[in-house]
Amino acid sequence: MSTFRSIVRSSSCVALLLAVGACYQLPKAKGYDVQVHSGALADKNPRDVAIAPVLFVHEDTRAPEEALRRAFQKGLVLRRYSALALEQVDENLVEASYTPGRVNEDAVLEILVYSWNEREWDSRALLIVDLEARLIDPAGTSLDPLWAGRLEKRFQFTRQAETTPSGRTRMQRACDAIATEILSVLPPRTVLPGR
């Protein structure tokens, strides 16, 4: 009889652990929500990347352009790409747009903003964004990007808001997190001897 009770107790404990485990969800891996388009990135293996000015898909959309460009610049470096100085790229703007190949770069990173909602940024540290980052070949031999990642997501930065008092610094850190999320699925550059 005691063996039977032991088995029932063990089974009950296992069932309880499974029920608790089913309620707990592991956090999603970085880049889980990014829609990826893989092109000829591996074949091109670009080193120097120019970050073009932010493109707004809808005229009424606004986002912190410089913070986004700086965030993607840092993110590219972490993926072993050489992100050219933003000032160098901006010196080659013609009528507020960048012509690929102006600074002899291997690729251009375009940041497209489809939507940027910060209505609840001050009250709840909430951003709802829809962004795409595309690496394109400046030679323009194909309309297909070398690589693209699009992210439509709601970001809650409550902990960050509690520890970062400055609005500008908070927004930069938020942009850093968003860029990191998108670029986490960008394959790191293959470093070759002499390149």
C-alpha positions in Angstrom: 0.0 0.0 0.0 2.8 2.4 0.8 4.4 1.7 -2.6 1.2 2.6 -4.3 1.0 5.9 -2.3 4.6 6.7 -3.2 3.8 6.2 -6.9 0.6 8.4 -6.6 2.6 11.1 -4.8 5.4 11.0 -7.4 2.9 11.1 -10.2 1.1 14.1 -8.6 4.4 15.9 -8.1 5.4 15.3 -11.8 1.9 16.5 -12.9 2.2 19.6 -10.8 5.7 20.4 -12.1 4.5 20.0 -15.7 1.5 22.3 -15.1 3.7 24.9 -13.6 6.2 24.6 -16.4 3.5 25.0 -19.0 2.5 28.3 -17.4 6.0 29.7 -17.5 7.2 30.8 -20.9 10.8 31.2 -21.8 11.7 34.6 -23.2 11.9 34.8 -27.0 15.4 34.8 -28.4 16.7 38.1 -29.8 15.6 38.5 -33.4 12.7 36.0 -33.0 10.2 38.6 -34.4 12.4 39.8 -37.3 11.2 38.9 -40.8 14.4 38.1 -42.7 15.2 38.3 -46.4 18.5 36.7 -47.3 20.1 37.7 -50.5 23.6 37.6 -51.8 25.2 38.9 -48.6 27.6 35.9 -48.3 28.8 36.3 -51.9 29.4 40.1 -51.6 30.8 39.9 -48.0 30.8 43.7 -47.6 33.2 45.4 -45.2 32.6 49.2 -45.4 29.0 50.1 -44.9 27.5 53.6 -45.3 24.4 54.3 -43.3 22.0 56.3 -45.4 19.6 58.9 -43.9 16.4 57.4 -42.5 13.7 56.9 -45.0 10.1 57.5 -43.9 7.6 55.3 -45.9 4.7 57.6 -44.9 5.0 61.3 -44.9 3.3 61.9 -41.6 5.7 59.5 -39.7 8.5 60.9 -37.6 11.2 59.1 -35.6 14.5 60.0 -33.9 16.6 59.8 -37.1 20.1 60.5 -35.6 19.5 58.1 -32.7 18.5 55.4 -35.1 21.5 55.9 -37.4 23.9 55.9 -34.4 22.2 52.7 -33.0 22.6 50.9 -36.3 26.1 52.1 -36.7 27.0 50.5 -33.3 25.1 47.4 -34.2 27.0 46.9 -37.5 30.3 47.2 -35.7 29.2 44.4 -33.3 28.5 42.2 -36.4 32.1 42.9 -37.6 31.2 45.4 -40.3 33.0 48.7 -40.7 30.3 51.3 -40.4 31.5 54.5 -42.0 31.3 57.8 -40.1 27.8 59.4 -40.3 29.5 62.7 -41.0 31.3 61.3 -44.0 28.1 60.0 -45.4 26.2 63.2 -44.7 28.9 65.3 -46.5 27.9 63.5 -49.7 24.1 64.1 -49.5 22.5 65.8 -52.4 19.1 67.3 -51.7 18.8 65.4 -48.4 19.3 62.0 -50.1 22.3 59.7 -50.4 23.5 58.3 -53.7 24.9 54.8 -53.2 28.6 54.5 -53.9 29.5 58.1 -53.2 32.1 57.2 -50.5 33.3 53.9 -52.2 31.5 51.8 -49.7 30.9 48.0 -50.2 27.2 48.3 -49.1 24.6 50.8 -48.0 22.3 50.3 -45.0 18.9 51.8 -45.6 16.6 52.2 -42.5 13.0 52.4 -43.5 10.4 53.5 -40.9 6.9 52.3 -41.7 5.5 53.5 -38.3 6.9 54.9 -35.1 4.4 55.4 -32.2 5.7 57.0 -29.1 2.4 58.4 -27.7 2.9 56.4 -24.5 6.7 57.0 -24.3 6.6 59.6 -21.5 3.9 57.9 -19.5 4.6 54.2 -19.9 8.0 54.0 -21.7 6.3 52.2 -24.6 7.2 52.3 -28.2 5.4 50.6 -31.1 7.5 50.4 -34.2 7.6 49.0 -37.6 11.1 49.3 -39.1 13.1 47.6 -41.9 16.9 47.6 -42.3 18.2 46.7 -45.8 21.8 46.2 -47.0 22.0 47.1 -50.6 24.8 46.8 -53.2 25.9 50.3 -54.2 26.7 49.0 -57.7 23.0 48.5 -58.1 23.3 45.3 -60.1 20.2 43.9 -58.5 17.0 45.3 -57.1 17.1 42.5 -54.5 18.8 43.6 -51.3 21.9 41.7 -50.0 20.0 41.3 -46.7 16.9 42.7 -45.1 15.3 42.5 -41.7 11.9 43.9 -40.8 10.5 44.2 -37.3 7.0 45.2 -36.2 7.0 45.1 -32.4 5.9 46.7 -29.2 8.8 47.6 -26.9 8.3 48.3 -23.2 11.3 50.1 -21.6 10.0 50.5 -18.0 13.2 49.4 -16.3 15.3 51.6 -18.6 13.0 54.6 -17.8 13.6 54.0 -14.1 17.4 54.0 -14.4 17.9 56.7 -17.2 16.6 60.1 -16.3 17.5 62.0 -19.5 14.9 61.8 -22.3 17.5 61.9 -25.0 19.7 59.2 -23.4 16.6 57.0 -22.8 15.6 57.3 -26.5 19.1 56.5 -27.7 19.1 53.4 -25.5 15.7 52.4 -26.8 17.0 52.8 -30.4 20.1 50.8 -29.5 17.8 48.0 -28.3 15.7 48.1 -31.4 18.7 48.1 -33.8 20.3 45.2 -31.8 17.0 43.2 -32.2 17.0 43.7 -35.9 20.7 43.2 -36.5 20.9 40.1 -34.3 19.8 38.1 -37.3 22.3 39.7 -39.7 25.0 37.2 -40.4 28.3 38.5 -39.0 30.8 39.5 -41.7 33.3 36.8 -42.7 36.7 38.2 -42.0 39.2 37.1 -44.7 43.0 37.7 -44.7 43.8 41.1 -46.0 40.1 42.1 -46.1 
